[in-house]
Structures are given as structure tokens and as C-alpha cells.
Amino acid sequence: PRGEGTASLTEESFQVLEDGIAASGLKLLRATDAKDTLYMVFSFDSSRSIGRETMSRMKKTAREVISATTPGDKIALYRFNDSVILLSDFTSPRGELLKNLESIQRHGNRTLLYNAIYDSLERLKKEPAGRKAVIVFTDGKDEGSGFTAGDVARAAREAEIPVHFVCPARICAAKSLERIARLSGGRVVLSGAGGCARGLLGSTGGGTAAHYLLQYDSSLQPDDRAHQLEVRFNHNGIADRDTRTSRLERTAMDIRIPHITEI
């Protein structure tokens, strides 16, 4: 939910179901931990399958996302074609990051898309606890990767890191990208679309997004079996829901709600 004030959010805006049964004891807390740093990896397609105009639009979107971040946010940059190359790590100054972004040119004969996503996830897993996301700028074409779409979707889901895609309109419905995004909690958006950068940053929990912690009393037993968890949201006429399968090892769970943007 975006464009709505969040001051009126209460526990009544949410419902949590475990295996279809409503949970009790919901408590909504505002997350204020200053150590909750946002780590983003930009993975940029520099293969010849990317048109010059598409490359220009994707760079524009990347610059808009960077300009909307806070000084404490960390961004790393990969480019990929025949190989996957780290251009800027999380410690790089913003000026160097922007310079490296502008230096990306179209070349190479292959597109190691899935290798690039996997490397981005591995880089993020090395960082301490915080909000993390991969943003891939691509036309969705993969040639020669050692990983499949299923491999990276599984890796992203296990690491609980959303993978977002910025792509041209002609491939925005590509099933492989949609599946990776859906399973990881990410999005597929159009390069150059109005509000694209703001929407991406809101999805990662960055910028002016408000972060909440939803606590509840779990009735599930720590049996190491798969259970279906569903969170439903309804506020000011805006409804949304999310589900995931989880194995519980304790009798209470914390759920972060990062996609609520303040005005």
C-alpha cells in the first residue's frame, strides 16, 4: 500500500493465519533499529541483446533509485555478459558507483543472467543482518549460465532476499522472471515507467518506507514440519496478502512489513 498515511495503522489492519487458522495476540510495532541497514545489489545486463535506448532507460532508472536512497544505504554494482564482474562493492563512494554505472557498455556474445543473480545473492549473504534486495536490469535473456531459473529462485527464497527486475516492455511478462520475482518476494517493472524507481525503493524497504514488526502468538508445535503462513492486510480500502511455507522451531514469529510508504 502506497500513497496512504500510516499513522492510523493498527493490529486490526492485519490478520495472520497458520495452516488456515487465525492466530491471536497480534501486536504491531514500529521498527526503529538504526542498525537495520539496506543492502542492494544492482546487477546490470551489458550484453549486445540490450538495445541502446533500453540501456539508456535502465541507467536512468538506476540513477533515480540511487538518488532516492539515504546515505546509510549500501549499494553494490555488477555487470554481466560473457562473465559476471563486480564494478562497485558496498564500500564504494556514490560518485564512484555512478561513474561505474555510466561506464557500462554493450558487448559480449553471451548473457550469464542466472549466474549474475546467483553471485549477487551470495554477495548479499556475506553482509550482516539488515534489509537486502537484488535489482536486475535485463531483457530476460540467458545464454550459458551454470544455474537455471529454478536454481536462483530457490536460492533467493532460502536466503529470504527479494529479486526485482527492471526490463523492457516487450519481455515484462517473461515467465522465468516473474517466477523468480514471485517466489522471492520481488517485482517485475518496466524501465522508464512513471514511479518505477520510487516503487522499487519502496519494495526494498528503502527511502521513506515505514518499517513495522508484526508479532503474534503461534499455536504451532516445533515439529520441523512445513506449515502454511498467510498474512492479510486491509487498510483504508487497500487490501493485500502474502503467503509462505515455513518450518517453525519456536512458538512465536516476527513478521517484518516493509512495503508501507509514508507521505
N, C-alpha and C positions, 0 to 999 in steps of 0.2 A: 504494500500500500504506500503510495507516494502522493505528495501534494496535500496531505492532510496533517493537521497538528496532532502531536502525540501526547499532549498533556492530559487528555481525558482517557488514555488507555488504562484499563483495569483488568483484573483477573477474568471478569465477565466477557472480555473480548476474545478469550481463548477457551478451547476445550481440548483435552488430551485423552486419547483412547489407547488402551493397551489390549491388543487382540480383540478389538471391537467394544471393549468395556470402558466406560468413562472413569477416569481417575479423579481422586478427590485431593483436597488440600492444596489447590493451586495458589501460588504466590508469585507475583510479578515484581521484579526488582530492576532498577536502573543500573546497568553495568558502568562503573566509573573507574575501573582499573587502568591507571596510566600506562601500565606495562603491556596492555593489550595492543601491541604494535601491529600494523597492517603490512604484510609482506606480499608483494605482487611480482610475478614474473611475466614479462611480455615476451612472447615467442613469435617472431616475425618471419613470414614466408618471403624469401628473396629469390624464388625460382622464376624461370622465364614464363611460367604459366600465368604469372601475375601481370596484368596489363599495367601500363604506365599510369593511366588515370586511376585505376584501382589502388595501385601503390600509393599514389598521392593522397587519396581519400583515407586510406588506412593510417598513413603517417599523421594526417590531420587529427583523426580520432585519438591516436596515441598521445599526441601533444596535448589535446584537450583533457584527457584523463590525467596526465602528469600535472598540468597546471591546476587541476581541481583538488589535488592531494594536499595533505598537510606536511609540514617539514619533518614530522616524525615518521611518516610513511616510508617504507623501503621498497625500491623497485630495482629489479634486475632485468637485463635485456639479452635475449638470444636471437640470432638469425639462423635460418636453416634453408638449405637447398640440397646439394650433394652431401653436405656434412652439417653438423649442428655446432655452432660457435657461440660461446659466451662473450658478448661485447662489453657489457657493463654488469658488475656484481652489485650487491646491495650496498656496498661501501662507496660506490662511485658518486661523486658530486652530481647535482642535477644538470649543470652545464655540460659535463662530460656525457651524461646519459642522452641529452638532447642532441649533442654533436654526433654520437654514435648512431642514434636513430636516423638522422638525416643522411649519414654516410651509407646506409643500406642501399644496394643496387641490385638489379635483376641480373642473375647469371646462374650458371649451372645447368645440368642435364636431368637431375632427379629432384624429388621433393620428399625429404625424410620427415614428414609431418608427425607421424606417431612416435618416432624416435625423439623428436623435439619436445613433444608433450611429456613423454616419459622422463627425459632429462630435467625438464622444468619441475616436475613433481619431486624428483629425487633431490634437486637443489633446495626446494622449499622444506622438505622433511628434515634437513640439517639445521634449520633455524629453530630457536626456542618457541615456546607456546605463544600463540598470537593468532590474529586473523590472517588467513592465507588464501591466495587465488592465483590461477593461471589465466592469462588472457592471450588467446592465439589469434593472430591476424593472418588470414589464409583464404584461399579459394576452395579449400577442402580436398585438394588433390594429394594423394600419397603415392610415391613411387620408390620402392626399395627399402622401406623401413624393416627393421628386425622385429618390430612389435606390430600387433594388429589393433584395430579399434576396440575390440573386446579387452585386450590386454591393458590399454591405457584407461578405459572406463573402469575396469576392476581396480587398478592401482589408485586411481583418483578417489574412488568410493572408499577403499580401505584406509587411505590416508585422510579422508574427510576434507579434501581440498577441491573446491568447485573449479571446473574448467569452463571458461567463457570463450565464445568465438565471435570475431568480427569478420564478416565476409561480404562479398558482392551479392547483389540481389539474386543473381541467376542461380546461386547454389545454396541460398539460405535455408532451403528445405532438405538439404542432404541428410539422409537417414543416419549415416555414421556420426556426423557432427551432433545432430540432435540427440542421438542415443548417449553419447559421451556426456553432453551437457546435462541431459535429464538425469542420468544416473549419478552424476557428481554434484548436482545442485546448481549447475551453471545455466547460462543462457546463450542463444544464438541471436546476434543482432546484425543489422545492416551497416556497413561502413558509410559514414557520411550522413546517416539518418538523423533527423532532429532529435535532440535529447539523448543521443546514443552514449556519449561519454558520461553524462550525469547518471543515466540508467545503469551503466556498467559499474560506476563507482558506488552507487547505492547498493548494487547486488553484492559487492565485495565487503560492504560494511564500512566503506571509507567516506571521506568528505563530511557532509553534515548528517550522515545517517545516525540515528539514535540506536543504542545497543541495549537490549534488555535480557534479563535472565529469568526464565520461567521455571520455577521449581514445583514439584508435586510429589505426593506420596504414592509410591508404586506398590501394587498388590502382587506383583510377580515374584516368583521364587528364584533364587540364584541357581538355576538348574542348567545353565550353559546351553539352553535350547534357543532356537530362533523365535523371536516374538515380533509381532507387527505393532509398530508405534505410529500413531497418527496425531498430528496437531492441526486443529482447525482454528481459523482466525476470522472474526467478523467485527468490523468497527466502522461506524458512520456509513453503512451501506456497502462497504468493501469487504468481500469475502475471499479467503484463500485457504489452501490446505497443503500439507506436506506429509509424506509417509517415508518410513524406512524400516528395515528389518534389523533388529539388534539382539545381541546376547547379553543379558544382564548379569552382573556379578555383585550388585548391591541393591538395596531396597529403595533407593531414591535416584532420580535422574535430574540433571540440569540441562535445559534446552536454551541455547542462545537464539535470539530473534534479531538478526542483523539487518533485515531489509525494510526497516521503517524509517522513512526520511522525514526530518523536521522541516518546517517552514519558518 
